[in-house]
Amino acid sequence: MIPMYGHMIEWLKIEKEIRDQNHPECPRVFRRGNKPIKNFRKSWEKACALAGVPDLVPHDLRRTAARQRARAGIHEKVIMQVCGWKTRSMFDRPTSWPSRI
């Protein structure tokens, strides 16, 4: 399960509408053209390279999301629940990615 908040649901609905218009026979919202994405890692690496962050891994986004939630004033207990962290020490761990992400 993935928690969804903010504009995420709206964006997924938009992606689904685009998919329904262009590829109504395809059950997948995310695809490459009319083909399913078979290798997430390859797609992830290509997207990161195009975005200018070639060494980014999905786990980095988890820490970035936690940092941004804390800056937005969301209580640490809520952030920990969403991220699946059991101890406060996760907030104290350094991150290797700059805050621009």
N, CA, C and O atoms as CSV, one atom per row, in Angstrom:
chain,resi,resn,atom,element,x,y,z
A,1,MET,N,N,0.836,-1.182,0.000
A,1,MET,CA,C,0.000,0.000,0.000
A,1,MET,C,C,0.883,1.248,0.000
A,1,MET,O,O,1.945,1.278,0.621
A,2,ILE,N,N,0.425,2.254,-0.697
A,2,ILE,CA,C,1.147,3.523,-0.759
A,2,ILE,C,C,0.206,4.615,-0.271
A,2,ILE,O,O,-0.879,4.784,-0.827
A,3,PRO,N,N,0.600,5.357,0.753
A,3,PRO,CA,C,-0.265,6.457,1.198
A,3,PRO,C,C,-0.309,7.548,0.136
A,3,PRO,O,O,0.710,7.866,-0.477
A,4,MET,N,N,-1.472,8.110,-0.077
A,4,MET,CA,C,-1.630,9.158,-1.080
A,4,MET,C,C,-2.201,10.398,-0.411
A,4,MET,O,O,-3.136,10.310,0.386
A,5,TYR,N,N,-1.647,11.526,-0.732
A,5,TYR,CA,C,-2.070,12.771,-0.127
A,5,TYR,C,C,-1.816,13.901,-1.120
A,5,TYR,O,O,-1.190,13.699,-2.161
A,6,GLY,N,N,-2.299,15.067,-0.791
A,6,GLY,CA,C,-2.080,16.223,-1.657
A,6,GLY,C,C,-2.702,16.010,-3.030
A,6,GLY,O,O,-3.854,15.593,-3.147
A,7,HIS,N,N,-1.938,16.298,-4.048
A,7,HIS,CA,C,-2.417,16.226,-5.421
A,7,HIS,C,C,-2.223,14.855,-6.067
A,7,HIS,O,O,-2.554,14.674,-7.239
A,8,MET,N,N,-1.696,13.898,-5.324
A,8,MET,CA,C,-1.360,12.608,-5.925
A,8,MET,C,C,-2.564,11.919,-6.561
A,8,MET,O,O,-2.464,11.406,-7.676
A,9,ILE,N,N,-3.689,11.902,-5.872
A,9,ILE,CA,C,-4.883,11.242,-6.414
A,9,ILE,C,C,-5.340,11.958,-7.682
A,9,ILE,O,O,-5.688,11.318,-8.674
A,10,GLU,N,N,-5.337,13.278,-7.643
A,10,GLU,CA,C,-5.728,14.070,-8.816
A,10,GLU,C,C,-4.818,13.764,-10.007
A,10,GLU,O,O,-5.298,13.604,-11.129
A,11,TRP,N,N,-3.499,13.682,-9.765
A,11,TRP,CA,C,-2.552,13.396,-10.848
A,11,TRP,C,C,-2.759,11.998,-11.413
A,11,TRP,O,O,-2.676,11.798,-12.625
A,12,LEU,N,N,-3.026,11.034,-10.545
A,12,LEU,CA,C,-3.272,9.673,-11.030
A,12,LEU,C,C,-4.555,9.612,-11.860
A,12,LEU,O,O,-4.616,8.898,-12.861
A,13,LYS,N,N,-5.570,10.356,-11.447
A,13,LYS,CA,C,-6.811,10.396,-12.228
A,13,LYS,C,C,-6.572,11.001,-13.606
A,13,LYS,O,O,-7.132,10.540,-14.600
A,14,ILE,N,N,-5.738,12.038,-13.657
A,14,ILE,CA,C,-5.401,12.657,-14.946
A,14,ILE,C,C,-4.660,11.656,-15.820
A,14,ILE,O,O,-4.963,11.524,-17.006
A,15,GLU,N,N,-3.681,10.941,-15.237
A,15,GLU,CA,C,-2.952,9.920,-16.002
A,15,GLU,C,C,-3.891,8.838,-16.511
A,15,GLU,O,O,-3.744,8.366,-17.639
A,16,LYS,N,N,-4.855,8.441,-15.687
A,16,LYS,CA,C,-5.821,7.424,-16.098
A,16,LYS,C,C,-6.694,7.936,-17.247
A,16,LYS,O,O,-6.986,7.191,-18.183
A,17,GLU,N,N,-7.111,9.205,-17.180
A,17,GLU,CA,C,-7.912,9.787,-18.264
A,17,GLU,C,C,-7.127,9.789,-19.571
A,17,GLU,O,O,-7.669,9.461,-20.627
A,18,ILE,N,N,-5.852,10.159,-19.500
A,18,ILE,CA,C,-5.001,10.157,-20.692
A,18,ILE,C,C,-4.890,8.745,-21.239
A,18,ILE,O,O,-5.004,8.522,-22.444
A,19,ARG,N,N,-4.665,7.793,-20.338
A,19,ARG,CA,C,-4.582,6.386,-20.749
A,19,ARG,C,C,-5.887,5.938,-21.398
A,19,ARG,O,O,-5.866,5.293,-22.447
A,20,ASP,N,N,-7.020,6.272,-20.787
A,20,ASP,CA,C,-8.322,5.862,-21.323
A,20,ASP,C,C,-8.562,6.432,-22.720
A,20,ASP,O,O,-9.161,5.766,-23.564
A,21,GLN,N,N,-8.101,7.656,-22.968
A,21,GLN,CA,C,-8.284,8.281,-24.276
A,21,GLN,C,C,-7.369,7.653,-25.335
A,21,GLN,O,O,-7.789,7.399,-26.464
A,22,ASN,N,N,-6.125,7.410,-24.954
A,22,ASN,CA,C,-5.134,6.953,-25.930
A,22,ASN,C,C,-5.000,5.444,-26.043
A,22,ASN,O,O,-4.696,4.929,-27.119
A,23,HIS,N,N,-5.219,4.735,-24.960
A,23,HIS,CA,C,-5.027,3.278,-24.929
A,23,HIS,C,C,-6.108,2.626,-24.068
A,23,HIS,O,O,-5.782,2.041,-23.035
A,24,PRO,N,N,-7.378,2.706,-24.455
A,24,PRO,CA,C,-8.458,2.191,-23.605
A,24,PRO,C,C,-8.365,0.696,-23.330
A,24,PRO,O,O,-8.930,0.214,-22.347
A,25,GLU,N,N,-7.668,-0.037,-24.173
A,25,GLU,CA,C,-7.549,-1.486,-23.989
A,25,GLU,C,C,-6.488,-1.854,-22.952
A,25,GLU,O,O,-6.438,-2.997,-22.497
A,26,CYS,N,N,-5.641,-0.896,-22.577
A,26,CYS,CA,C,-4.527,-1.162,-21.663
A,26,CYS,C,C,-4.983,-1.024,-20.213
A,26,CYS,O,O,-5.537,0.013,-19.848
A,27,PRO,N,N,-4.765,-2.040,-19.378
A,27,PRO,CA,C,-5.180,-1.956,-17.980
A,27,PRO,C,C,-4.204,-1.160,-17.109
A,27,PRO,O,O,-4.510,-0.881,-15.950
A,28,ARG,N,N,-3.053,-0.793,-17.636
A,28,ARG,CA,C,-2.021,-0.107,-16.845
A,28,ARG,C,C,-2.101,1.404,-17.046
A,28,ARG,O,O,-2.304,1.883,-18.162
A,29,VAL,N,N,-1.942,2.139,-15.963
A,29,VAL,CA,C,-1.905,3.595,-16.065
A,29,VAL,C,C,-0.538,4.038,-16.565
A,29,VAL,O,O,-0.442,4.938,-17.400
A,30,PHE,N,N,0.514,3.416,-16.063
A,30,PHE,CA,C,1.865,3.785,-16.468
A,30,PHE,C,C,2.388,2.767,-17.471
A,30,PHE,O,O,2.370,1.562,-17.221
A,31,ARG,N,N,2.849,3.264,-18.596
A,31,ARG,CA,C,3.329,2.406,-19.657
A,31,ARG,C,C,4.264,3.219,-20.548
A,31,ARG,O,O,4.375,4.436,-20.401
A,32,ARG,N,N,4.914,2.551,-21.448
A,32,ARG,CA,C,5.762,3.204,-22.435
A,32,ARG,C,C,5.042,3.048,-23.760
A,32,ARG,O,O,5.041,1.968,-24.351
A,33,GLY,N,N,4.427,4.132,-24.227
A,33,GLY,CA,C,3.593,4.037,-25.426
A,33,GLY,C,C,2.391,3.176,-25.102
A,33,GLY,O,O,1.649,3.467,-24.165
A,34,ASN,N,N,2.196,2.125,-25.865
A,34,ASN,CA,C,1.096,1.207,-25.549
A,34,ASN,C,C,1.627,-0.109,-24.994
A,34,ASN,O,O,0.915,-1.113,-24.975
A,35,LYS,N,N,2.890,-0.102,-24.537
A,35,LYS,CA,C,3.496,-1.310,-23.980
A,35,LYS,C,C,3.678,-1.153,-22.470
A,35,LYS,O,O,3.972,-0.059,-21.989
A,36,PRO,N,N,3.506,-2.236,-21.732
A,36,PRO,CA,C,3.721,-2.150,-20.277
A,36,PRO,C,C,5.195,-1.931,-19.951
A,36,PRO,O,O,6.074,-2.346,-20.705
A,37,ILE,N,N,5.453,-1.285,-18.836
A,37,ILE,CA,C,6.822,-1.145,-18.362
A,37,ILE,C,C,7.175,-2.459,-17.684
A,37,ILE,O,O,6.602,-2.811,-16.653
A,38,LYS,N,N,8.114,-3.174,-18.267
A,38,LYS,CA,C,8.466,-4.492,-17.750
A,38,LYS,C,C,9.610,-4.429,-16.750
A,38,LYS,O,O,9.697,-5.265,-15.851
A,39,ASN,N,N,10.482,-3.451,-16.898
A,39,ASN,CA,C,11.647,-3.369,-16.035
A,39,ASN,C,C,11.651,-2.011,-15.354
A,39,ASN,O,O,12.071,-1.017,-15.946
A,40,PHE,N,N,11.184,-1.966,-14.110
A,40,PHE,CA,C,11.105,-0.701,-13.383
A,40,PHE,C,C,12.479,-0.062,-13.243
A,40,PHE,O,O,12.619,1.151,-13.401
A,41,ARG,N,N,13.492,-0.868,-12.948
A,41,ARG,CA,C,14.837,-0.333,-12.713
A,41,ARG,C,C,15.355,0.430,-13.935
A,41,ARG,O,O,15.902,1.525,-13.799
A,42,LYS,N,N,15.182,-0.147,-15.122
A,42,LYS,CA,C,15.656,0.511,-16.340
A,42,LYS,C,C,14.880,1.814,-16.568
A,42,LYS,O,O,15.471,2.836,-16.917
A,43,SER,N,N,13.576,1.777,-16.372
A,43,SER,CA,C,12.754,2.980,-16.546
A,43,SER,C,C,13.133,4.044,-15.520
A,43,SER,O,O,13.217,5.228,-15.847
A,44,TRP,N,N,13.360,3.617,-14.277
A,44,TRP,CA,C,13.749,4.532,-13.205
A,44,TRP,C,C,15.079,5.208,-13.560
A,44,TRP,O,O,15.201,6.429,-13.462
A,45,GLU,N,N,16.073,4.413,-13.971
A,45,GLU,CA,C,17.387,4.964,-14.292
A,45,GLU,C,C,17.313,5.967,-15.441
A,45,GLU,O,O,17.981,7.000,-15.411
A,46,LYS,N,N,16.505,5.664,-16.444
A,46,LYS,CA,C,16.355,6.579,-17.583
A,46,LYS,C,C,15.693,7.881,-17.133
A,46,LYS,O,O,16.135,8.966,-17.512
A,47,ALA,N,N,14.636,7.776,-16.327
A,47,ALA,CA,C,13.936,8.970,-15.840
A,47,ALA,C,C,14.858,9.825,-14.978
A,47,ALA,O,O,14.849,11.051,-15.088
A,48,CYS,N,N,15.648,9.193,-14.127
A,48,CYS,CA,C,16.576,9.933,-13.270
A,48,CYS,C,C,17.656,10.627,-14.090
A,48,CYS,O,O,18.020,11.768,-13.808
A,49,ALA,N,N,18.163,9.939,-15.100
A,49,ALA,CA,C,19.178,10.550,-15.960
A,49,ALA,C,C,18.604,11.777,-16.671
A,49,ALA,O,O,19.264,12.813,-16.756
A,50,LEU,N,N,17.378,11.659,-17.178
A,50,LEU,CA,C,16.735,12.792,-17.861
A,50,LEU,C,C,16.461,13.947,-16.903
A,50,LEU,O,O,16.472,15.110,-17.304
A,51,ALA,N,N,16.213,13.617,-15.623
A,51,ALA,CA,C,15.944,14.650,-14.617
A,51,ALA,C,C,17.225,15.260,-14.048
A,51,ALA,O,O,17.176,16.230,-13.291
A,52,GLY,N,N,18.370,14.683,-14.419
A,52,GLY,CA,C,19.634,15.222,-13.944
A,52,GLY,C,C,20.070,14.706,-12.580
A,52,GLY,O,O,20.938,15.306,-11.946
A,53,VAL,N,N,19.488,13.610,-12.119
A,53,VAL,CA,C,19.876,12.988,-10.842
A,53,VAL,C,C,20.139,11.504,-11.087
A,53,VAL,O,O,19.373,10.654,-10.633
A,54,PRO,N,N,21.221,11.189,-11.805
A,54,PRO,CA,C,21.446,9.816,-12.261
A,54,PRO,C,C,21.653,8.778,-11.162
A,54,PRO,O,O,21.431,7.592,-11.406
A,55,ASP,N,N,22.066,9.176,-9.971
A,55,ASP,CA,C,22.329,8.204,-8.911
A,55,ASP,C,C,21.200,8.100,-7.894
A,55,ASP,O,O,21.371,7.454,-6.860
A,56,LEU,N,N,20.078,8.704,-8.154
A,56,LEU,CA,C,18.946,8.673,-7.226
A,56,LEU,C,C,18.350,7.275,-7.163
A,56,LEU,O,O,18.193,6.612,-8.188
A,57,VAL,N,N,18.021,6.833,-5.966
A,57,VAL,CA,C,17.338,5.549,-5.790
A,57,VAL,C,C,15.982,5.830,-5.146
A,57,VAL,O,O,15.838,6.828,-4.440
A,58,PRO,N,N,14.984,4.973,-5.374
A,58,PRO,CA,C,13.648,5.243,-4.831
A,58,PRO,C,C,13.644,5.514,-3.325
A,58,PRO,O,O,12.855,6.330,-2.848
A,59,HIS,N,N,14.506,4.845,-2.581
A,59,HIS,CA,C,14.533,5.044,-1.132
A,59,HIS,C,C,14.899,6.477,-0.760
A,59,HIS,O,O,14.463,6.973,0.279
A,60,ASP,N,N,15.700,7.155,-1.599
A,60,ASP,CA,C,16.051,8.548,-1.337
A,60,ASP,C,C,14.809,9.429,-1.281
A,60,ASP,O,O,14.759,10.395,-0.519
A,61,LEU,N,N,13.824,9.099,-2.078
A,61,LEU,CA,C,12.604,9.901,-2.117
A,61,LEU,C,C,11.811,9.787,-0.814
A,61,LEU,O,O,11.096,10.715,-0.436
A,62,ARG,N,N,11.937,8.666,-0.142
A,62,ARG,CA,C,11.265,8.469,1.134
A,62,ARG,C,C,11.795,9.465,2.164
A,62,ARG,O,O,11.021,10.090,2.889
A,63,ARG,N,N,13.119,9.608,2.223
A,63,ARG,CA,C,13.718,10.551,3.177
A,63,ARG,C,C,13.389,11.997,2.778
A,63,ARG,O,O,13.133,12.845,3.633
A,64,THR,N,N,13.401,12.260,1.476
A,64,THR,CA,C,13.059,13.603,1.005
A,64,THR,C,C,11.622,13.944,1.372
A,64,THR,O,O,11.341,15.055,1.823
A,65,ALA,N,N,10.712,12.994,1.179
A,65,ALA,CA,C,9.307,13.219,1.525
A,65,ALA,C,C,9.160,13.492,3.019
A,65,ALA,O,O,8.401,14.377,3.416
A,66,ALA,N,N,9.875,12.745,3.842
A,66,ALA,CA,C,9.810,12.960,5.288
A,66,ALA,C,C,10.309,14.353,5.645
A,66,ALA,O,O,9.701,15.044,6.463
A,67,ARG,N,N,11.414,14.765,5.034
A,67,ARG,CA,C,11.981,16.089,5.308
A,67,ARG,C,C,10.992,17.190,4.897
A,67,ARG,O,O,10.796,18.163,5.626
A,68,GLN,N,N,10.379,17.024,3.730
A,68,GLN,CA,C,9.434,18.044,3.258
A,68,GLN,C,C,8.177,18.090,4.126
A,68,GLN,O,O,7.627,19.165,4.364
A,69,ARG,N,N,7.728,16.950,4.589
A,69,ARG,CA,C,6.570,16.922,5.492
A,69,ARG,C,C,6.892,17.629,6.800
A,69,ARG,O,O,6.072,18.387,7.319
A,70,ALA,N,N,8.091,17.382,7.336
A,70,ALA,CA,C,8.489,18.037,8.581
A,70,ALA,C,C,8.537,19.550,8.383
A,70,ALA,O,O,8.088,20.302,9.248
A,71,ARG,N,N,9.071,19.995,7.264
A,71,ARG,CA,C,9.129,21.433,6.968
A,71,ARG,C,C,7.739,22.032,6.821
A,71,ARG,O,O,7.528,23.213,7.098
A,72,ALA,N,N,6.789,21.204,6.381
A,72,ALA,CA,C,5.408,21.677,6.211
A,72,ALA,C,C,4.644,21.694,7.534
A,72,ALA,O,O,3.494,22.129,7.592
A,73,GLY,N,N,5.300,21.215,8.599
A,73,GLY,CA,C,4.666,21.268,9.913
A,73,GLY,C,C,3.906,20.013,10.311
A,73,GLY,O,O,3.190,20.014,11.312
A,74,ILE,N,N,4.051,18.953,9.544
A,74,ILE,CA,C,3.372,17.707,9.893
A,74,ILE,C,C,4.107,17.084,11.081
A,74,ILE,O,O,5.337,17.037,11.108
A,75,HIS,N,N,3.346,16.613,12.050
A,75,HIS,CA,C,3.910,16.045,13.273
A,75,HIS,C,C,4.777,14.831,12.951
A,75,HIS,O,O,4.435,14.020,12.090
A,76,GLU,N,N,5.905,14.717,13.654
A,76,GLU,CA,C,6.846,13.628,13.389
A,76,GLU,C,C,6.216,12.248,13.552
A,76,GLU,O,O,6.571,11.317,12.829
A,77,LYS,N,N,5.295,12.111,14.484
A,77,LYS,CA,C,4.641,10.810,14.682
A,77,LYS,C,C,3.886,10.394,13.421
A,77,LYS,O,O,3.912,9.225,13.036
A,78,VAL,N,N,3.217,11.344,12.783
A,78,VAL,CA,C,2.480,11.062,11.549
A,78,VAL,C,C,3.461,10.698,10.433
A,78,VAL,O,O,3.228,9.750,9.683
A,79,ILE,N,N,4.550,11.447,10.325
A,79,ILE,CA,C,5.558,11.166,9.303
A,79,ILE,C,C,6.115,9.762,9.496
A,79,ILE,O,O,6.279,9.015,8.532
A,80,MET,N,N,6.401,9.412,10.727
A,80,MET,CA,C,6.940,8.084,11.023
A,80,MET,C,C,5.958,6.989,10.623
A,80,MET,O,O,6.364,5.955,10.092
A,81,GLN,N,N,4.677,7.206,10.873
A,81,GLN,CA,C,3.673,6.204,10.501
A,81,GLN,C,C,3.602,6.047,8.986
A,81,GLN,O,O,3.555,4.927,8.478
A,82,VAL,N,N,3.594,7.163,8.267
A,82,VAL,CA,C,3.505,7.120,6.811
A,82,VAL,C,C,4.738,6.452,6.211
A,82,VAL,O,O,4.630,5.674,5.263
A,83,CYS,N,N,5.910,6.759,6.766
A,83,CYS,CA,C,7.165,6.206,6.239
A,83,CYS,C,C,7.448,4.795,6.734
A,83,CYS,O,O,8.321,4.113,6.197
A,84,GLY,N,N,6.723,4.355,7.749
A,84,GLY,CA,C,6.956,3.022,8.279
A,84,GLY,C,C,8.131,2.943,9.231
A,84,GLY,O,O,8.704,1.870,9.419
A,85,TRP,N,N,8.501,4.065,9.839
A,85,TRP,CA,C,9.622,4.109,10.772
A,85,TRP,C,C,9.124,3.870,12.186
A,85,TRP,O,O,8.102,4.429,12.584
A,86,LYS,N,N,9.829,3.052,12.946
A,86,LYS,CA,C,9.427,2.726,14.305
A,86,LYS,C,C,10.122,3.579,15.356
A,86,LYS,O,O,9.619,3.720,16.470
A,87,THR,N,N,11.286,4.155,15.009
A,87,THR,CA,C,12.033,4.940,15.988
A,87,THR,C,C,12.331,6.343,15.484
A,87,THR,O,O,12.422,6.577,14.279
A,88,ARG,N,N,12.480,7.256,16.404
A,88,ARG,CA,C,12.782,8.651,16.104
A,88,ARG,C,C,14.173,8.792,15.477
A,88,ARG,O,O,14.445,9.789,14.809
A,89,SER,N,N,15.044,7.823,15.678
A,89,SER,CA,C,16.419,7.922,15.187
A,89,SER,C,C,16.488,8.070,13.666
A,89,SER,O,O,17.489,8.557,13.140
A,90,MET,N,N,15.446,7.660,12.960
A,90,MET,CA,C,15.449,7.802,11.497
A,90,MET,C,C,15.511,9.275,11.088
A,90,MET,O,O,16.062,9.605,10.037
A,91,PHE,N,N,14.946,10.162,11.917
A,91,PHE,CA,C,15.004,11.587,11.606
A,91,PHE,C,C,16.418,12.135,11.771
A,91,PHE,O,O,16.780,13.132,11.147
A,92,ASP,N,N,17.211,11.482,12.609
A,92,ASP,CA,C,18.551,11.970,12.907
A,92,ASP,C,C,19.601,11.466,11.926
A,92,ASP,O,O,20.736,11.942,11.940
A,93,ARG,N,N,19.241,10.515,11.079
A,93,ARG,CA,C,20.201,9.980,10.124
A,93,ARG,C,C,20.476,11.004,9.035
A,93,ARG,O,O,19.557,11.652,8.534
A,94,PRO,N,N,21.735,11.146,8.676
A,94,PRO,CA,C,22.056,12.116,7.600
A,94,PRO,C,C,21.569,11.583,6.261
A,94,PRO,O,O,21.475,10.373,6.054
A,95,THR,N,N,21.270,12.483,5.378
A,95,THR,CA,C,20.873,12.109,4.032
A,95,THR,C,C,21.973,12.493,3.056
A,95,THR,O,O,22.641,13.512,3.234
A,96,SER,N,N,22.156,11.691,2.043
A,96,SER,CA,C,23.212,11.973,1.073
A,96,SER,C,C,22.730,12.885,-0.045
A,96,SER,O,O,23.524,13.315,-0.881
A,97,TRP,N,N,21.423,13.187,-0.064
A,97,TRP,CA,C,20.889,14.014,-1.142
A,97,TRP,C,C,20.620,15.416,-0.648
A,97,TRP,O,O,20.158,15.593,0.479
A,98,PRO,N,N,20.898,16.417,-1.466
A,98,PRO,CA,C,20.632,17.800,-1.065
A,98,PRO,C,C,19.138,18.059,-0.982
A,98,PRO,O,O,18.333,17.313,-1.540
A,99,SER,N,N,18.783,19.108,-0.290
A,99,SER,CA,C,17.368,19.418,-0.070
A,99,SER,C,C,16.652,19.900,-1.324
A,99,SER,O,O,15.450,20.161,-1.272
A,100,ARG,N,N,17.348,20.026,-2.442
A,100,ARG,CA,C,16.712,20.488,-3.690
A,100,ARG,C,C,15.809,19.417,-4.292
A,100,ARG,O,O,14.984,19.725,-5.152
A,101,ILE,N,N,15.950,18.169,-3.859
A,101,ILE,CA,C,15.164,17.081,-4.439
A,101,ILE,C,C,13.771,17.122,-3.876
A,101,ILE,O,O,12.937,16.289,-4.232
